């Protein structure tokens, strides 16, 4: 796999875009194993009034159709929720790079059990972005993860 820091930088840029738009600051990008960018996106559930537009789904949609996804890597700033973990599983994405799993731990352990390669970076910038968001917008955060305060 290509340089993890370079790949994660793309997802972080997307998270910052989401934050600037007043949305949930989570970004993602889909790459080939060799590091070619296929698609990128950020959580747009607030901006689009669409609860299904998570960062990973946006990146996946923007990547377009492929005959298969076994040769791809999903890079995301935050541990993928169960919905996005299901996307990885459904389409056979072989690897997931996670910026941080400190503020939220989604379905990455389940994906690892299924043979998906998981890399957790614990990037300080990703941790800070989500820590601030959860502190400043707990209502929106709990709405996004389907939980209650």
N, C-alpha and C positions, 0 to 999 in steps of 0.2 A: 504494500500500500504506500501511496505517496506521503509526503510530509503532513503529519496530522495537524500541526499548527497552521499551515497554509489553508487546509480544508476547513478547520474550525473558524478561521478568520472570516470566511464567506458567511457561515451561519451567524456569527456574531454581528456582522454588518446587517443582516436581515433582522435580527432581534432589535438592533438599534433603530431600524426603520419602523418596526412595529411600535416601539416606545414613542418615537417622535410623532406617530400618527394617533397616539392616545390609546393604543391597543395593548394586548398582552405581549411583553417583550421576549418572545421565543422565536428563534430563527432556525432554519434547516436548509440543507443543500444535499442533492443527490449527485454522486460522482461515480465514474467507473473505478474499478480497482486501481487502474493506472493514474487516476487523478484528474481525468477529464470531467469538467462540470457539465452535468446534464440538465439540471434545473435547480432553482433556488426559490425560497419563499419564506414568509413569516406568518405567524398567527394573525388572522384577520377576522376573527369572530365578532369583534366589536365593530370594526370598520364596515364589514359587509352584512352585519346582523345575521350571521350564519354560524351556528355553533359547530359546524363540521369543518370549518376552515382552520385547522391547526397548521402549525409550521410544516410538519412533515407531509401532510396531505397537499399543501400548497406547492412544496418543492417537487413532490411526486407528480402532481398534475402538470407542472411547468416543464417537467422532463419529457413529456410526451410518451407515445407508445414505443415499446420495444418488444421483441419476441420473447424475452425473458429478462429477469433482473438479478440472476445469480451472480453476475459480475459487477454488482453495484455496492456502494457504501452510502448509507444514510448518515449524514452528519447533522447533529442537532445540539442546540445549546443546553437543553434540559433533558433529563431522562424521559423517554417517550411514555406517554400515558397508555392505558390499555387499548384505546382506540387506535393510536398510532403504532403501537406494538403489533396489533392485529394486521395493519397494513404491511408491515415488514414481513410478518409471517405469511400472509396471503400471497404476496408476490415474490417470496423467496429471496429477498434482499439478504446478501450473505454477511454483511458487516454493518455495525452501528458504532459510530463514534459519538460519545456523549460529553458535552462540555462540562456538565456538572450533574450530580445526583445528591447533593447535600440538601437542597431546599425541597426536593421532590424526588421520590424513587418510584418510578412507574413500573413497566413490565419488562425491564431489561434482564432481570434474573430469569424470567420465564423464557425469553428469547435465547439466552445463553444455554438453558437446559435443552432447547430444541436445536442447538448446534450453530446458532448465529454468533459470529465473532463480536464480542463487546469490548470496547475500549472506553474507559471512563477517565477523562483528563483531570477533572476537578480544577478547571480554569478559574483563577480568581476573578477575572472580569465577568464571567458567566454567573458565578456565585453572587457577586455584588449586584449585578443587574436584577436577578430574581429576588434576592433578599430585600432590596429596596422596594421592588414592586409589591411583594407580599406584605411588607410593612405599610406601604402607602395606599394600596388598593386591595385590602383583604376581601372586600365584597366581590370585586371582579375576579380575583384569584380563585375564590371558592366556587364561584359560578363556572369558571373555566374548567376546573377539575371535577365538577359535578358533586362537590361536597357541601357541607354546611359549616358555618362558623362555629 
